[in-house]
Amino acid sequence: MAGRVGPGTLALDEVRRFANRPVRVNGTLYWDILGLYGNVLDGLRAAPSGLVSAGIDSWAVDYGLLDADGDLLGNPVHYRDGRTAGVMERIRAELGDDLLYQASGLQFLPFNTIYQLAADDLAAAGTLLLVPDLLAYWLTGEIGAERTNASTTGLLDVRDGTWSRELVDRLDLPAAILPPLRDPGSVIGALRPDVAAETGHGALPVTAVGSHDTASAVVAVPATTDRFAYISCGTWSLVGVELDAPVLTEASRKANFTNEGGVDGTVRYLRNVMGLWLLQESLRTWGGPDLPALLAEAAEVPGLRSLVDPDDPEFLPPGDMPARIAAHCRRRGFPEPSTRAETVRCILDSLALAHRATLRQASRLSGREVDVVHLVGGGSRNDLLCRLTADASGLPVVAGPVEATALGNVLIQARAHGAVGDLAECRALVAATQDVRRYTPSGDEARWREAAARLGLEG
């Protein structure tokens, strides 16, 4: 994306879009990181002249290891790979949940970086770089870790934003592999001469942004007060509120909420919900049918009939999702979906219920009252999901912008170069320039409450 930011102006132009396909080799699922880097270079070549900055965000937790000479030791392993099976449970038993949560504030997820490292061979590792930091290193030659993404590793101290020496020591990890930390808005460095020559952009600065995509997406939430919740909805639904300090209570730990770093020292207090992954994998299994037509059919299916818990671990790996959904319904005593439209309605009803429960938990555990839900990201295009989320939560849902992550990315770059002010000003600019849609809840609270109780997702 090429972004333009100025007084009353916030616009994106899509320069290049490319697939991000993992590759399974000898039973291990990898990211094709060199393919991704090649596409980044192609995108820079296709970008217009006159750029003042570039910034990179990506998904969280996954990393590449460099050797002592700065060369990549191997392709980053995909977080959906099975190598961490049982690792989280072992480490939790060894260190205790309270120590892990008080140190990092993170939700217990089996693919967090801390558990991946425990399953990895670090003998030859000189430096660990999370995916956006790895790409920035290849562009600039500069090594570092941006804090919002580092906060997802399980190794960052949630209170002071530094690497947790206690966890590193207790896990017997080589502390030297953890790179220096940097903040969103800092300039990482200029393009290396060879990259500058290859892309045609000279010594273009690369600026650290909220390099965890959700951190950038939350920057672009068009909120006008602090009484808002957000759902950054795509493959995952990141559901939560923005706070000034972490919530580290026992109730928060037991509810499996996470305290991840946001821009300007904020805390993204949230829980990961499996999100539209269930729909994406179903569409892949079906061979890519027409989604708008399928959603229109699903809207006509009676609601809250077949339900699943989206966060059941059985839904995490790739594979035949419709079959797993049917089996889950059968085990839980719900009717099995018999058509594709019924499967889609099951997914979206269930996701709306998960949104409902998580929103209520986030508000209760943090003490933050919520008047409106901002649903951003690709899921904001799904009219049925937005409507169901409003009905389920009993709160108005403001859907959009779709490209919230890219907007937040360019806003932090623009702020670093003097084109826009603080977070409030960034959000006001989003609200003034981007298209959003508002959904009002239907008021059928009793029906949703009963469905949530049947599924065991009452918030």
C-alpha positions in Angstrom: 0.0 0.0 0.0 1.1 3.5 -0.7 -0.4 6.0 1.7 -1.0 9.7 1.5 -1.4 11.7 4.7 -2.0 15.4 5.3 -4.5 17.9 6.6 -7.9 16.3 5.9 -6.2 13.6 3.8 -5.8 9.9 4.5 -5.8 7.7 1.4 -4.4 4.3 0.4 -3.5 3.1 -3.1 -3.0 -0.6 -3.5 0.4 -1.1 -5.2 0.7 -4.8 -5.2 -1.1 -7.8 -3.6 0.3 -11.3 -3.4 -0.5 -14.6 -1.8 1.1 -15.8 1.5 1.2 -19.5 1.2 2.9 -21.7 3.8 4.8 -24.7 2.6 4.9 -28.2 4.2 8.3 -29.9 3.9 9.1 -33.3 5.6 6.1 -32.9 7.9 6.9 -29.3 9.0 4.9 -26.3 8.0 7.1 -23.3 7.1 6.5 -19.7 5.9 8.1 -19.0 2.5 10.0 -16.0 3.9 12.2 -15.5 0.9 9.2 -15.5 -1.4 7.6 -12.9 0.9 10.8 -10.7 0.9 10.9 -11.0 -2.9 7.3 -9.7 -3.1 8.2 -6.8 -0.7 10.9 -5.8 -3.2 8.5 -6.1 -6.1 6.1 -3.9 -4.2 8.7 -1.3 -3.5 9.7 -1.3 -7.2 6.0 -0.8 -8.2 5.5 2.0 -5.6 5.4 5.6 -6.8 8.4 7.8 -6.6 8.7 10.5 -3.9 8.1 8.1 -0.9 9.3 9.6 2.4 9.1 6.3 4.4 8.3 2.6 4.4 7.0 0.6 7.3 6.3 -3.2 7.8 3.8 -5.0 9.9 2.9 -8.7 9.9 1.4 -11.4 12.1 2.9 -12.0 15.5 4.9 -14.7 17.3 6.8 -16.3 14.4 10.5 -15.6 13.9 13.7 -16.3 11.9 17.0 -17.2 13.5 20.3 -15.6 12.2 23.7 -17.2 12.7 26.7 -15.3 14.0 27.3 -13.9 10.5 23.8 -12.6 10.2 22.6 -15.3 7.8 19.2 -16.9 8.1 19.5 -20.4 9.5 16.2 -21.7 8.1 12.7 -20.8 7.0 10.5 -19.6 9.9 8.2 -22.3 11.1 4.5 -21.6 10.9 2.7 -21.1 14.2 0.1 -23.7 13.1 2.8 -26.4 12.9 2.5 -29.2 15.4 6.0 -28.9 16.9 4.8 -27.2 20.0 2.3 -29.9 20.9 2.6 -30.4 24.7 5.3 -27.8 25.1 3.1 -25.1 26.6 1.7 -27.6 29.1 5.2 -28.7 30.1 6.4 -25.1 30.7 3.3 -24.2 32.6 3.8 -27.1 34.9 7.5 -26.3 35.4 7.2 -22.5 35.9 3.6 -22.1 37.0 0.9 -20.0 35.4 1.2 -17.2 37.9 4.9 -16.6 37.2 4.3 -16.7 33.4 1.3 -14.4 33.5 2.7 -11.9 36.0 5.9 -11.6 33.9 4.5 -11.4 30.4 0.7 -10.8 30.9 0.0 -13.0 27.9 -2.8 -15.3 27.1 -1.8 -18.9 27.1 -1.6 -20.0 23.5 0.4 -23.0 22.4 2.1 -21.2 19.5 3.5 -18.2 21.5 7.1 -17.6 20.7 8.2 -18.7 24.2 6.9 -22.2 23.5 8.3 -22.3 19.9 11.7 -21.4 21.2 11.5 -24.3 23.7 10.8 -26.6 20.8 13.6 -25.2 18.6 17.3 -25.9 18.2 19.1 -22.7 19.2 22.6 -24.1 19.2 23.7 -22.1 16.2 21.5 -19.1 16.7 23.0 -15.7 17.1 19.9 -13.5 16.8 16.2 -13.9 16.9 14.1 -11.6 14.6 10.4 -11.6 14.4 9.0 -11.6 10.9 8.6 -7.8 10.3 12.0 -7.2 12.0 13.6 -9.8 9.8 12.3 -8.2 6.6 13.4 -4.8 7.9 16.9 -6.2 8.6 17.2 -7.4 5.0 16.1 -4.0 3.8 18.3 -1.9 6.1 20.9 -4.1 7.7 19.7 -2.9 11.1 18.9 -5.4 13.9 16.2 -4.8 16.5 12.8 -5.8 17.8 9.7 -3.5 17.7 8.0 -3.5 21.1 4.3 -4.1 20.1 5.3 -7.3 18.3 7.9 -8.3 20.9 5.1 -8.1 23.5 3.5 -11.2 21.8 6.5 -13.4 22.4 5.8 -14.2 26.1 9.4 -13.0 26.9 8.7 -9.2 27.3 8.2 -7.9 30.8 4.6 -6.5 30.7 5.4 -3.8 33.3 8.5 -2.2 32.0 8.6 -3.2 28.3 12.1 -4.9 28.5 13.1 -8.5 27.9 12.3 -10.5 31.0 15.6 -11.7 32.4 13.7 -14.0 34.9 11.9 -15.9 32.1 15.0 -16.1 29.9 17.0 -17.5 32.8 14.3 -19.9 34.0 13.9 -21.3 30.5 17.7 -21.5 30.0 17.4 -19.5 26.8 20.5 -17.8 25.3 19.8 -14.2 26.2 22.2 -12.9 23.5 19.7 -13.9 20.8 17.2 -11.3 21.9 17.8 -8.0 19.9 17.6 -4.4 21.1 14.1 -3.1 21.4 12.7 -0.1 19.5 9.5 1.9 19.6 6.9 2.6 16.9 7.8 5.8 15.2 11.5 5.4 15.5 13.5 5.3 12.2 15.1 1.8 11.8 17.5 2.9 9.0 17.7 3.7 5.3 17.5 1.1 2.6 20.8 -0.7 2.0 22.6 0.6 -1.1 21.9 -2.6 -3.0 18.2 -2.6 -2.1 18.0 1.1 -2.9 19.5 0.5 -6.4 17.2 -2.5 -7.0 14.0 -0.7 -6.0 14.8 2.8 -7.3 14.0 4.6 -4.0 17.4 5.8 -2.9 18.1 6.0 0.8 14.5 5.6 1.8 14.0 5.5 5.6 12.3 2.4 7.0 10.2 3.5 10.0 9.2 1.2 12.9 5.4 1.1 13.1 3.1 -1.0 15.2 4.6 -4.1 13.5 2.1 -6.5 15.0 -0.8 -6.0 12.6 -3.3 -5.6 15.4 -1.3 -2.8 17.0 -1.4 -0.9 13.7 -5.1 -1.7 13.2 -6.0 -0.3 16.7 -4.3 3.0 15.7 -6.8 3.3 12.9 -10.0 2.6 15.0 -12.2 5.7 14.3 -13.0 6.1 18.0 -14.1 9.5 19.4 -14.0 8.5 23.1 -12.2 6.0 25.2 -15.4 4.0 25.9 -14.9 1.7 23.0 -14.0 -1.9 22.3 -12.5 -3.2 19.1 -12.6 -6.4 17.1 -9.7 -6.6 14.6 -11.3 -9.3 12.5 -9.6 -11.5 9.9 -8.2 -14.9 10.2 -8.3 -14.2 13.9 -10.6 -11.9 15.8 -8.7 -9.9 18.3 -11.3 -8.7 20.8 -10.6 -6.2 23.5 -10.2 -2.7 24.8 -7.3 -0.2 24.9 -5.9 0.6 28.4 -3.1 2.6 30.0 -1.9 -0.3 32.2 -2.0 -4.1 32.1 -4.6 -6.2 34.0 -2.8 -9.0 35.8 -5.4 -10.2 38.2 -6.1 -13.9 38.8 -9.5 -13.4 37.2 -7.8 -12.1 34.1 -5.4 -15.0 34.0 -8.2 -17.5 34.4 -10.2 -15.9 31.6 -7.0 -16.2 29.4 -6.8 -12.5 28.5 -3.7 -11.0 27.1 -1.9 -7.7 27.7 -0.1 -6.8 24.5 1.8 -3.7 23.7 0.1 -0.9 21.8 1.4 2.3 20.3 2.4 5.1 22.7 2.7 2.7 25.6 -0.9 1.6 25.6 -2.0 -1.9 26.4 -4.1 -4.0 24.0 -6.1 -5.9 26.6 -7.7 -8.6 24.5 -8.3 -12.3 23.8 -7.7 -14.1 20.6 -10.8 -15.7 19.1 -10.3 -18.1 16.3 -12.0 -15.7 13.8 -12.8 -16.2 10.2 -10.2 -19.0 9.9 -13.1 -21.4 10.2 -14.8 -19.8 7.2 -11.5 -19.5 5.2 -10.7 -23.1 5.6 -14.2 -24.2 4.8 -14.1 -22.2 1.5 -10.7 -23.8 0.7 -12.1 -27.3 1.4 -15.1 -26.5 -0.9 -12.8 -25.3 -3.7 -13.4 -21.6 -3.4 -17.2 -21.1 -4.1 -18.7 -17.6 -4.6 -18.6 -16.0 -1.1 -21.2 -13.2 -1.5 -23.7 -15.7 -2.8 -22.9 -18.1 0.1 -23.3 -15.4 2.6 -26.7 -14.3 1.1 -27.9 -18.0 1.5 -26.5 -18.1 5.0 -28.5 -15.0 5.9 -31.7 -16.9 5.1 -30.8 -19.9 7.3 -32.5 -19.9 10.7 -30.0 -18.7 13.3 -28.5 -20.1 16.5 -29.4 -23.7 15.5 -26.0 -25.3 14.9 -23.2 -23.9 17.1 -19.5 -24.6 17.8 -16.9 -23.2 20.2 -14.6 -21.4 17.7 -11.7 -21.6 20.1 -11.7 -25.4 20.4 -8.1 -26.5 19.7 -9.4 -29.0 17.1 -10.1 -26.0 14.7 -6.5 -24.7 14.9 -4.8 -26.9 12.2 -5.5 -26.7 8.5 -7.7 -29.4 7.0 -11.3 -30.3 6.3 -13.0 -27.7 8.4 -16.7 -28.5 7.5 -16.2 -32.1 8.6 -14.7 -30.9 11.9 -17.6 -28.5 12.4 -20.1 -31.2 11.8 -18.4 -33.6 14.3 -18.2 -30.8 16.9 -21.9 -30.1 16.6 -22.7 -33.8 16.9 -20.6 -34.1 20.1 -22.1 -31.0 21.6 -25.7 -32.1 20.8 -26.4 -29.5 18.1 -27.8 -30.4 14.7 -25.1 -31.0 12.1 -25.1 -28.5 9.3 -26.3 -30.3 6.1 -25.5 -27.6 3.5 -22.7 -25.2 2.9 -25.0 -22.3 3.8 -25.9 -23.9 7.1 -22.2 -24.4 7.8 -21.5 -20.8 7.1 -24.4 -19.7 9.4 -23.1 -22.0 12.1 -19.6 -20.4 11.8 -20.9 -16.8 11.9 -23.4 -17.3 14.7 -20.8 -19.0 16.8 -18.2 -16.3 16.1 -20.8 -13.6 17.1 -21.4 -15.5 20.3 -17.6 -15.6 21.0 -17.4 -11.9 20.3 -20.2 -11.3 22.8 -18.6 -13.3 25.5 -15.2 -11.8 25.0 -16.4 -8.2 24.9 -18.3 -8.6 28.1 -15.3 -10.3 29.8 -13.0 -7.5 28.6 -15.2 -4.8 30.0 -15.8 -6.6 33.3 -12.2 -7.6 33.9 -10.7 -4.2 33.0 -13.4 -2.0 34.5 -13.6 -0.2 31.1 -17.2 0.7 30.2 -18.0 0.2 26.5 -20.6 2.1 24.5 -19.6 1.0 21.0 -17.7 -1.8 19.2 -15.4 -0.9 16.4 -15.0 -3.9 14.0 -12.1 -3.3 11.7 -10.2 -5.3 9.1 -11.3 -7.8 6.5 -14.2 -9.0 8.6 -15.8 -5.6 8.4 -16.9 -6.4 4.8 -18.9 -9.3 6.1 -22.3 -7.7 6.6 -23.9 -10.7 8.2 -21.1 -11.1 10.8 -21.3 -7.4 11.7 -25.1 -7.5 12.1 -24.9 -10.7 14.2 -22.1 -9.2 16.4 -24.3 -6.2 17.1 -27.3 -8.4 17.9 -25.2 -10.7 20.1 -23.4 -8.1 22.0 -26.3 -5.7 22.4 -24.0 -2.8 21.4 -23.8 -0.7 18.2 -21.1 -2.0 15.9 -19.2 0.5 13.7 -17.7 -1.6 10.8 -14.6 -0.3 9.0 -12.2 0.7 7.9 -11.4 -2.6 6.0 -7.7 -1.7 5.6 -7.2 -0.6 9.2 -3.8 -2.2 9.6 -2.4 -0.4 6.5 -3.9 2.9 7.7 -2.5 2.6 11.1 0.9 1.7 9.6 1.1 4.8 7.4 -0.3 7.0 10.2 2.6 6.1 12.5 5.0 6.7 9.7 3.4 10.0 8.9 3.5 11.0 12.5 7.2 10.2 12.7 7.7 12.6 9.8 5.6 15.4 11.2 2.4 15.0 9.1 -0.1 14.2 11.9 -0.3 14.4 15.7 -1.2 12.1 18.5 -3.4 9.0 18.6 -6.5 11.1 19.0 -5.7 13.2 16.0 -4.9 10.0 14.0 -8.3 8.5 14.9 -10.1 11.8 14.1 -8.5 11.7 10.7 -9.6 8.1 10.1 -13.2 9.0 11.2 -13.3 12.0 8.8 -11.9 10.3 5.8 -12.9 6.6 5.8 -16.2 4.9 5.0 -17.8 3.0 7.9 -21.2 1.4 8.4 -23.2 1.3 11.7 -25.2 -1.6 12.9 -27.8 -1.3 15.7 -28.6 -4.3 17.8 -32.0 -5.9 17.3 -32.8 -6.1 21.0 -33.3 -9.8 21.1 -31.1 -10.3 24.1 -32.9 -13.3 25.6 -32.4 -15.4 22.5 -28.6 -14.7 22.4 -28.3 -15.2 26.1 -29.9 -18.6 25.9 -27.7 -19.6 22.9 -24.6 -18.5 24.8 -25.6 -20.6 27.8 -26.1 -23.6 25.6 -22.6 -23.2 24.1 -21.0 -22.4 27.4 -19.8 -19.0 26.2 -21.7 -16.8 28.6 -19.5 -13.7 29.3 
